[in-house]
Amino acid sequence: MMKRAATALSLVLAACGQASTAQDAVAVGQAPITGPQTGATKPFVATPVATFDSPWAMTFLPDGRMLVTEKGGALKLVGADGKTGAVVRGAPAVDSGGQGGLMDVVLHPEFAENRMVYLSWSEAGPGGKGVALGRGRLADTVIQCIRAPCPVQPGLQGFTTIFRATPFVSGGGHYSGRIAFSPDGKYLYFTNGERQKFDPAQDKSATLGKVLRLTPDGKPAPDNPLAAQGFRPEVWSYGHRNLLGIAFDAQGRLWEQEMGPKGGDELNLILPGKNYGYPIVSNGDHYDGRNIPDHPTRPEFEAPKVSWNPVISPGGLIFYSGKLFPAWKGSAFIGGLSSQALVRISFDGEKAREAERFDMGKRIREVEQGPDGALYVLEDGAGGRLLRLTPKP
C-alpha cells in the first residue's frame, strides 16, 4: 500500500483536520479510488452568502432560513439572503478547546409540527471532556417595543441534554458529533469519535469510536445488534476513529466518512453490528511511524468502500437529490479540510469511487443541499464564508 510521504507535523495537522501548508500530492494506485483526483473543471459558480467565525455545520429551515453553528458556541439564525441574522438564545455552553465546540445542527423530521432542533457539542465534566447531544424547541419571540417592526429574538425553548458519550476522557480531539435521522424518522444516529485514545473504538463498555442508534429522545434504540454481546446498548457499529460525516442515501443505506491516522481516510457503508477495525487495521499508519496492518490483512473487519492516501481530511457528508445539477443526482459530496476541496463520490450499488475533486482554495468544513437544489459549503476557520454553488450560465 502506498503511504503518504510528508513531514510528521504536516501529517498530524492534516489528519486531525487542522490547517496545513503541505501540498497534497496526486494520488496514485489507491484502490478503490478511480476517476479524477485533482483539477476537475468546476461546472458551478460560487457566490458568497455570509461570513462566520469558524463555522462547523448548517441546516435549512422550511422557510429557507438557515441555522449555522460556530465552533465558539454561537448558533446563528440566518436569512435566506444571508444579510439578516441573529444569535439563537438557549444553546448549550461548550468547551471549544482543541477540536471541540458547538458542532452539528439537525432538525427533527417533523420540525414543521414540533419545531425541535438537535445540537451536538463538546463539554467538560467529571473525568475529562466528551461529546453531548441535546434538543430544544425553536421559537421566534417578539421583543417588546414601541415602533414597528419589532425585533425578533430567536431562542431554543426547553433545551435539554439527552445523551452524553461514555466515558469522558482527557484531551481535546476526535469528538465527532455528527447526527442523522433514519428515513422513517424513528431513530437518530449519532457518531462518537475515539478521542485520540485508540482502544476505546474496540471497547464494549465505551460509546467512543462508535456509530450509535438512539430514539429521538436520546435513549438506546430497541434491538440494537450488539447489546447481547455486552456492548453499550446504544452501539450500532464500532471500530471507528473520527467520524465527521453521516448520511442516508436514497435507497436507505447509511454511509459514514472518517479521518484516518497518517493516511487512510475512509468512506464506509455502515451495517448493523459490524466492526470497522480501528485501531487494529487501517490503510494508514501511526504518527510515530509504527505500522498498522492494512484492511486486506484482516478480512473479518468491514473494509472502507473508498480510502484516501494522501488524505483529504473529510468534513461533512451529503447525498445530492436536487434538480439544479441533474448529472449529480445520487452522488455524495464531502468537504475536504487539508485538501481544500469539494469531493464528489459516485456509486454503483454498494460500490463507490471518487468521481471529481474541485479545488476550492479554502478548507471546507461542511456541505449541504439547499431547498432550491443549490449546494452550500462552509469554509473552515475565522472569516469562513458560506458559499452557494449554482450551475454556470
Summary of the structure (lengths in Angstrom):
residues: 393
radius of gyration: 20.0
end to end distance: 42.5
largest distance: 72.0
contacts: 1383
relative contact order: 0.16
helix: 6%
strand: 43%
